[in-house]
Amino acid sequence: MRKTKIICTLGPATDDENVLREMIAQGMNVARFNFSHGSHREHLKRLKVLRRLREEADKPIAALLDTKGPEIRLKTFAEKKVKLEEGQIFTLTSREVEGNEEIVSISYKGLPGDVSVGTRILIDDGLIEMHVEEIVDGTDIRCKVINGGFVSDKKGVNVPGVELSMPYISEQDRDDILFGIEEEFDFIAASFVRTAGDVLKIRRILEAENCYRIKIIAKIENMQGVENIDDIIQVSDGIMVARGDMGVEIPSEEVPVIQKMIIKKVYEAGKQVITATQMLDSMMKNPRPTRAETADVANAIYDGTSAIMLSGETAAGLYPIESLKMMARIAERTERDIDYSRRFFLRERKANPNVTDAICHATCTTAHDLKAKAILTVTKSGGSAYMISKYRPACDVIGGSTYPHVCRQMNLSWGVTPILLDEEQDVFELFEHSINQCVEAGYLKLDDRVVMTAGVPLGMSGTTNMLKVHVVGRKY
């Protein structure tokens, strides 16, 4: 079974039900809904189709809501698109104007107060670069164009190195989060996280709505987020290395170094880490990726990423299914080259008084020593599965839960195959039924060794305290 999980962004290219059905069949683990685009009505329509198709396929495909975040965008041009020439003066204004070759409105009215003469302003992922020449009347930012080119409606605006005073959660983000709660999304990916406080603001919205089950993934996209990464990891359920805006906000040569650093920190913390953006970007238009893209996906897997993500490739590209199949093939081939057992024993491990962590580490050691076919963990919250995943064991990991949303959330976790269990009062009955389900699904067969772990008493989160070795077909 493939260990590295794959996230696919839904969009116009997946609106054909047959395309989405095939993507589920080809191994999509999580469906991403990008709330920077589209209305609640559009997203709900796609979500309803996803629910029906995942039930039809009997697969726990998770739904991830990706917030717009505190981003800045151009507004619109009268002609939809204009060409900016190198050396010309171009004005960004907080006033409402009809855009042309000389001026355009911006979505963030406070930007003139945040920038100063000499500030670099980048548009459209850095394709257009401008330097601030002067601020006029507190509303107009007059800029000199350094790198010209065509620019069109609603392109993103980045201001590298400038701490913006705009609030982290906009009214749109708040409405989107409330929509996510109502429609029972499994994850919220919080865009442009700068500090741990940004994550806590989202968590407070969830708690105010008595929603404790949605997991928060913090997207790291600028240097402020990188500098605060340890605190952000502590309060988040996972991290996304969002390399698109990161590559605009931070020098490109720094991005691979930062990516490796973040992946290591996150998976050592026992949380999920997603590597995202432009992984197979050329497959937006071509049926095959570049060699550099193939190597990029593989290197993220060598680094230990929990998941890899497709954005425009599946949302709006010409080859959504082919992109997913290619990513899965790269992952499977790369994983065959990795000696996970050697990595496990070479890994530095700090003493930890946490009982769950100690039991999960012992479970992985036992599975290696006995050459077990799989580790089976029965979990209420998914916590023990995440902790086992942290150690990247060579054998399969099967996470059993009685909660459908926990199964969907475990589907993002590296190496974990979720199964939905019936409620049982006795832990050994739960183990027995779990084994039977795994045999029926083809995950296990007669005489396979399985290392099992759970918390006793059942139903108490964070109490993993039991380890048992079982041979399939023998009595308990």
Secondary structure, 3 states (H helix, E strand, C coil): CCCCEEEEECCHHHCCHHHHHHHHHCCCCEEEEECCCCCHHHHHHHHHHHHHHHHHHCCCCEEEEECCCCCEEECCECCCEEEECCCCEEEEECCCCCECCCEEEECCCCHHHHCCCCCEEEECCCCEEEEEEEEECCCEEEEEEEECEEEECCCEEECCCCCCCCCCCCHHHHHHHHHHHHCCCCEEEECCCCCHHHHHHHHHHHHHCCCCCCEEEEEECCHHHHHCHHHHHHHCCEEEEEHHHHHHHCCHHHHHHHHHHHHHHHHHCCCEEEEECCCCHHHHCCCCCCHHHHHHHHHHHHHCCCEEEECHHHHCCCCHHHHHHHHHHHHHHHHHHCCHHHHHHHCCCCCCCCHHHHHHHHHHHHHHHCCCCEEEEECCCCHHHHHHHHCCCCCEEEEEECCHHHHHHHCCCCCEEEEECCCCCCHHHHHHHHHHHHHHHCCCCCCCEEEEEEECCCCCCCCEEEEEEEECCCCC
